[in-house]
């Protein structure tokens, strides 16, 4: 069985554990290629790069997606044109790894696995435009996109509550706070 991992970095032969928002150094993979497409770009990192905001160390990861009851990834646009702003024109790589005893299933993410040990990359696919790949996966029914205009009142109220809280609790991440202020100015 193949597992997939996305990265903007070319030429990886071994996937090394890295610290993410979860706080532990792990390698994350999915059984579904379409589920890793969202990792080809990080909205926070892209915003900072384009705004000229300098930052050292790992960027806070932006994840505006979840999984429906049927296990299909649903990507949400939390501000107008978020999908295009985040993914258009961004290239990257999808690496494959083979079955490994080091892979442990993630309980809270369908079809996802992690490893505290390095994993050997057995293949690599170049994705020239992440947005195009995401839209193709949507057209094939492999993932769902909920555009900003389709967000319900409950989601909009949730954003209104959560974004200012997220801003307050992330003083250690000034790059993330700048991103939140720029993308959600109506909440500040």
Buried (B, 14 or more C-beta within 10 A) or exposed (E): EEBBBBBBEEEBEEBEBEEBEEEEEBBBBBBBBBBBBBBBBBBBBBBBEEEEBEBEEEBBBBBBBEBEEEEBBEBBBBBEEBBEBBBBEBBBBBBBBEEBEBBEEBEEBBBBBBBEEBBEBEEBEEBEBBBEBBBBBBEEEBBBBBEBEEBEEEBEEEBEEEBBEBBEEBEEBEBBBBBBEBBBEEBE
